[in-house]
Amino acid sequence: MGQGASGMGGAPSAEAIATMAKAKMAYQPPLGAPNPSNPLVFFDLKLGRYGDATPIGRIVMELKADVTPRTAENFRQLCLREPGKGFKESRFHRVIPSFMCQAGGAA
C-alpha cells in the first residue's frame, strides 16, 4: 500500500508537511511588536534526518531580555554553541499540531 498524502497511522507525508511549512501566513506576535533593543535568534528547520533532510524554513524569535535578562542570555548562548553543546542539530521530539513543538536535549 502506498503512502500518498498520509504516512503511517494517517500522519501527513514528509512532502505534505514541507509544503505546509513553506506556505506564507499572517502572524501577529502575541506580546505586541518586538522591542528593537531585544536580541533576535533563529532556528533553520529541516524535515527528516541526516543528509536527506528537506529545508523548510526559519523561525525567528525575539528574546525578551527586557523582561527576563538571564533567561534570554542563557537561551542566546545555547543558540551559539556548537552541535552537541547547544541547540544546533538538535531535534523536535514532540509536536502537537496548532499548539506546540518541543525540542531540546541541549546539555
C-alpha positions as a Markdown table, in Angstrom:
| # | Residue | x | y | z |
|---|---|---|---|---|
| 1 | Met | 0.0 | 0.0 | 0.0 |
| 2 | Gly | 1.5 | 3.4 | -1.0 |
| 3 | Gln | 1.8 | 6.2 | 1.5 |
| 4 | Gly | 0.4 | 9.0 | -0.8 |
| 5 | Ala | -0.7 | 12.0 | 1.3 |
| 6 | Ser | -0.5 | 10.1 | 4.5 |
| 7 | Gly | 2.3 | 8.2 | 6.2 |
| 8 | Met | 1.9 | 5.5 | 8.8 |
| 9 | Gly | -1.1 | 5.9 | 11.1 |
| 10 | Gly | -2.7 | 8.5 | 8.9 |
| 11 | Ala | 0.1 | 11.1 | 9.5 |
| 12 | Pro | 0.8 | 13.5 | 6.7 |
| 13 | Ser | 3.7 | 12.6 | 4.4 |
| 14 | Ala | 7.1 | 14.5 | 4.6 |
| 15 | Glu | 6.2 | 16.2 | 1.3 |
| 16 | Ala | 2.8 | 17.4 | 2.7 |
| 17 | Ile | 4.5 | 18.7 | 5.8 |
| 18 | Ala | 7.2 | 20.5 | 3.8 |
| 19 | Thr | 4.5 | 22.1 | 1.6 |
| 20 | Met | 2.5 | 23.3 | 4.7 |
| 21 | Ala | 5.7 | 24.6 | 6.4 |
| 22 | Lys | 6.7 | 26.7 | 3.3 |
| 23 | Ala | 3.3 | 28.3 | 3.0 |
| 24 | Lys | 3.1 | 32.1 | 3.8 |
| 25 | Met | 0.8 | 33.0 | 6.6 |
| 26 | Ala | 0.0 | 36.2 | 8.5 |
| 27 | Tyr | 1.4 | 36.3 | 12.0 |
| 28 | Gln | 0.8 | 38.7 | 14.9 |
| 29 | Pro | 3.2 | 38.4 | 17.8 |
| 30 | Pro | 1.2 | 37.6 | 21.0 |
| 31 | Leu | 3.0 | 40.2 | 23.1 |
| 32 | Gly | 2.8 | 43.0 | 20.5 |
| 33 | Ala | 5.5 | 44.5 | 18.3 |
| 34 | Pro | 9.1 | 43.4 | 19.0 |
| 35 | Asn | 11.3 | 45.6 | 21.2 |
| 36 | Pro | 14.2 | 46.6 | 18.9 |
| 37 | Ser | 16.6 | 46.5 | 21.8 |
| 38 | Asn | 15.9 | 42.8 | 22.4 |
| 39 | Pro | 18.1 | 40.2 | 20.7 |
| 40 | Leu | 16.7 | 38.0 | 17.9 |
| 41 | Val | 17.8 | 34.4 | 17.3 |
| 42 | Phe | 16.7 | 31.9 | 14.7 |
| 43 | Phe | 16.4 | 28.2 | 14.1 |
| 44 | Asp | 16.8 | 26.9 | 10.5 |
| 45 | Leu | 14.5 | 23.9 | 10.3 |
| 46 | Lys | 14.8 | 20.8 | 8.2 |
| 47 | Leu | 12.4 | 17.9 | 7.9 |
| 48 | Gly | 13.9 | 14.5 | 8.0 |
| 49 | Arg | 17.2 | 13.2 | 9.2 |
| 50 | Tyr | 20.8 | 13.5 | 8.2 |
| 51 | Gly | 21.8 | 14.1 | 4.6 |
| 52 | Asp | 18.3 | 13.7 | 3.1 |
| 53 | Ala | 16.6 | 16.4 | 5.3 |
| 54 | Thr | 14.5 | 18.9 | 3.4 |
| 55 | Pro | 15.0 | 22.6 | 4.5 |
| 56 | Ile | 11.5 | 24.0 | 5.4 |
| 57 | Gly | 12.3 | 27.5 | 6.7 |
| 58 | Arg | 13.5 | 29.7 | 9.5 |
| 59 | Ile | 11.9 | 30.5 | 12.9 |
| 60 | Val | 13.0 | 33.9 | 14.2 |
| 61 | Met | 12.5 | 34.5 | 17.9 |
| 62 | Glu | 12.7 | 37.7 | 20.0 |
| 63 | Leu | 14.4 | 37.0 | 23.3 |
| 64 | Lys | 12.6 | 39.1 | 26.0 |
| 65 | Ala | 15.8 | 40.4 | 27.6 |
| 66 | Asp | 13.9 | 43.5 | 28.8 |
| 67 | Val | 11.7 | 41.1 | 30.9 |
| 68 | Thr | 13.9 | 38.1 | 31.7 |
| 69 | Pro | 17.5 | 39.1 | 31.0 |
| 70 | Arg | 19.3 | 36.0 | 32.4 |
| 71 | Thr | 16.9 | 33.6 | 30.7 |
| 72 | Ala | 17.2 | 35.4 | 27.4 |
| 73 | Glu | 21.0 | 35.4 | 27.6 |
| 74 | Asn | 21.1 | 31.7 | 28.5 |
| 75 | Phe | 18.9 | 30.8 | 25.5 |
| 76 | Arg | 21.0 | 33.1 | 23.2 |
| 77 | Gln | 24.2 | 31.3 | 24.4 |
| 78 | Leu | 22.6 | 27.9 | 23.7 |
| 79 | Cys | 21.8 | 29.1 | 20.1 |
| 80 | Leu | 25.5 | 30.0 | 19.6 |
| 81 | Arg | 27.1 | 26.8 | 20.8 |
| 82 | Glu | 28.5 | 24.0 | 18.7 |
| 83 | Pro | 26.4 | 20.9 | 17.9 |
| 84 | Gly | 26.1 | 18.6 | 21.0 |
| 85 | Lys | 26.5 | 21.6 | 23.4 |
| 86 | Gly | 23.5 | 23.7 | 22.4 |
| 87 | Phe | 20.6 | 23.7 | 20.0 |
| 88 | Lys | 22.4 | 23.2 | 16.7 |
| 89 | Glu | 21.4 | 19.9 | 15.1 |
| 90 | Ser | 19.0 | 19.1 | 18.0 |
| 91 | Arg | 15.6 | 17.6 | 17.1 |
| 92 | Phe | 12.0 | 18.3 | 17.9 |
| 93 | His | 10.8 | 15.1 | 19.7 |
| 94 | Arg | 7.2 | 16.1 | 20.3 |
| 95 | Val | 4.9 | 18.0 | 18.0 |
| 96 | Ile | 1.2 | 18.9 | 18.8 |
| 97 | Pro | -0.3 | 20.5 | 15.7 |
| 98 | Ser | -1.6 | 24.0 | 16.2 |
| 99 | Phe | -0.2 | 24.1 | 19.7 |
| 100 | Met | 3.5 | 23.5 | 20.2 |
| 101 | Cys | 6.7 | 21.8 | 19.3 |
| 102 | Gln | 9.0 | 20.5 | 22.0 |
| 103 | Ala | 12.8 | 20.1 | 21.4 |
| 104 | Gly | 15.9 | 20.2 | 23.4 |
| 105 | Gly | 18.3 | 17.7 | 24.6 |
| 106 | Ala | 20.8 | 20.5 | 24.9 |
| 107 | Ala | 23.4 | 19.8 | 27.5 |
